[in-house]
Amino acid sequence: MHKEEEDGKVVTHMSREEVRSGASPHIVRYVLAISLILVVIAFAAVLATGFFDTSRTGADESHMANAAEANGSQ
């Protein structure tokens, strides 16, 4: 930080780090990258366990209009 006189006024000049009160360590990009990797791994685990498999839930049968439609004849 240094002071100068410009146009009859004292002006203070500060560096970028002095203004921001410290350095930027770029840790945010590491946190985001690690979080993204963990989300992808978690989603892959959910898919691998068959969480989205509707054949076990009976959801298709509950939406049939009647028993004939459930058997495949119309």
C-alpha positions as CSV (number, residue, x, y, z in Angstrom):
1,M,0.0,0.0,0.0
2,H,1.3,3.4,-0.9
3,K,0.0,6.9,-0.9
4,E,0.4,9.5,-3.6
5,E,-0.8,13.0,-4.2
6,E,-2.9,13.4,-7.3
7,D,-4.6,16.7,-8.2
8,G,-4.0,18.1,-4.7
9,K,-5.5,15.1,-2.9
10,V,-3.8,12.2,-1.2
11,V,-4.7,8.9,-2.9
12,T,-4.1,5.5,-1.5
13,H,-3.1,2.7,-3.9
14,M,-3.5,-0.9,-2.8
15,S,-2.7,-4.2,-4.6
16,R,-5.3,-6.7,-5.5
17,E,-4.3,-9.0,-2.6
18,E,-4.4,-6.2,-0.1
19,V,-7.9,-5.2,-1.2
20,R,-9.2,-8.7,-1.0
21,S,-7.5,-9.2,2.4
22,G,-5.6,-12.3,1.3
23,A,-4.7,-14.6,-1.5
24,S,-7.2,-16.8,-3.5
25,P,-6.0,-20.4,-3.1
26,H,-8.4,-21.7,-5.8
27,I,-9.7,-24.4,-3.4
28,V,-13.3,-23.9,-4.7
29,R,-12.5,-25.7,-7.9
30,Y,-11.2,-28.7,-6.0
31,V,-14.3,-28.8,-3.8
32,L,-16.5,-28.6,-6.9
33,A,-14.6,-31.3,-8.7
34,I,-14.6,-33.7,-5.8
35,S,-18.3,-33.1,-5.2
36,L,-19.1,-33.8,-8.8
37,I,-17.2,-37.0,-8.7
38,L,-19.0,-38.1,-5.5
39,V,-22.4,-37.4,-7.1
40,V,-21.5,-39.4,-10.2
41,I,-20.4,-42.4,-8.0
42,A,-23.5,-42.2,-5.9
43,F,-25.8,-42.1,-9.0
44,A,-23.9,-45.0,-10.5
45,A,-24.4,-47.0,-7.3
46,V,-28.1,-46.2,-7.3
47,L,-28.4,-47.4,-10.9
48,A,-26.4,-50.5,-10.2
49,T,-28.7,-51.6,-7.3
50,G,-31.7,-51.4,-9.6
51,F,-33.4,-48.6,-7.7
52,F,-35.2,-47.4,-10.8
53,D,-36.4,-50.9,-11.9
54,T,-40.2,-50.6,-12.0
55,S,-40.8,-54.3,-12.8
56,R,-40.6,-55.2,-9.1
57,T,-42.9,-52.5,-7.9
58,G,-46.1,-53.5,-9.8
59,A,-46.5,-50.0,-11.2
60,D,-47.4,-51.4,-14.6
61,E,-50.3,-53.5,-13.3
62,S,-51.7,-50.7,-11.2
63,H,-52.2,-48.6,-14.3
64,M,-54.1,-51.2,-16.3
65,A,-57.8,-50.4,-17.0
66,N,-59.0,-54.0,-16.4
67,A,-57.8,-57.6,-16.1
68,A,-58.2,-58.3,-19.8
69,E,-55.8,-55.5,-20.7
70,A,-53.3,-56.9,-18.1
71,N,-53.3,-60.3,-19.8
72,G,-52.5,-58.7,-23.2
73,S,-55.8,-59.4,-24.9
74,Q,-58.1,-56.5,-26.0
